[in-house]
């Protein structure tokens, strides 16, 4: 069975930083892309950042220059470094693993940014 375990969420003041981690384990093969998404109550889940197997990255406009996605292929782990956090970044953050035929989601971790 595939498991994705997220960690690193919490409460932080505006302007602060957090680093999220997501480690994949179990019977998972050929991970191609990894991503971070976020969701607030009553809203659709939105893409935050993605990273390819070769290290190419993509970010939604609202986080460019503040967030950095990275991965450790040997450890099947993806990270999201979040700097200069704003109250509008408050959400539940989910990691996603994408293979040739399947995708898997983490359990979500709460990030709350106070003003």
N, C-alpha and C positions, 0 to 999 in steps of 0.2 A: 504494500500500500504506500502511496505517496503522501508525504506530510510536508507542509510548509509552516515553519514556526517563525513568527514575527516578534520583534522586541524593540525597545527603544523609545516608545511613546511616553507621553507625560504632559505635565503642565509647565508652561514657560511664559515669561513676560514678553511682550512685544520687543523685537530686537534681539532676542536670544536665539540659541541654537539647539538642535537635537539631531541625533543620528539614528536612523532606523536600520534594522538588519532583518534579513529574511533568509533562513537556511532551509534548503530542500533536502529531503532524505527519502529512502525507500526505493521501490522499483521504478525509477524514472530514467529514461534514456534520451540521449541526444537533445539536450536543451539548446535551443537556438536563440530565443529572445527572452529578456526579463523586463518587467515593468512595475511601476508603482502607480496606483490609482487612489482616489480619495472620494468620499461620499459623506454628505451631511443629510440629516433627516428631511425627507420630502423632496430631495433632489436626486438627479441621476448620478451614477458613478462616472467620474471623469478621469481621463488620462492625465497623469502628472509628468512622467518621464519613462523612457524606454532605453534599453541598451542591447545591442546585438551581440552575437557570439564574437565578432571581431572587434568590439569595443565602440562601435558607432552609437552616438547618443542623440536623443531627441527630447525636447522639453515643451510643455505648454507655455504660452507667452507669459502668463502671470508669475511663473517661478524662474524664468531665465535670469541668470546672474546671481541667484540666491541659493538654488538647490543644485546638487551634483549627484548623479547616479553613477555607481561603479559596481564591478562584479569581480568575484574570485572564482574562476571556472573550476579550479581544482577542488574547491570546497562547496561548489554549487550554492553560492551565497551572493545575494545582491544587497547593496547598501544605498541609502538615501541620506546624504548630508544636507541638512536644512539650516541655513543661516538667515539672519535678518528677518526672522519670522514676524508675520503680521496676523492680526485677529482673523482675517479672512482665510487664513490657512487652516483654521480649526476644522477638523474633520476626522473621520475614521479612515486610516490609510491601509490599503491592501496591496500586497505583492502578488505578482502573477508570473507563472512560468509557462512558456510557450514552446511546444515541441512540434514535430511535423504534423501530428494529427490530433493533439490534445492540448488543453490548457488547464492549469491548476491555480487555485486561489488560496492565499493565506487566510488566517482567521480574523485579521484586522487588528489594528492597534490605534488607540485614541490619542490624538494630538490636540491639545487645547492651548491657545495663545490668548493671554489676557492683555487688555489695553492699559 
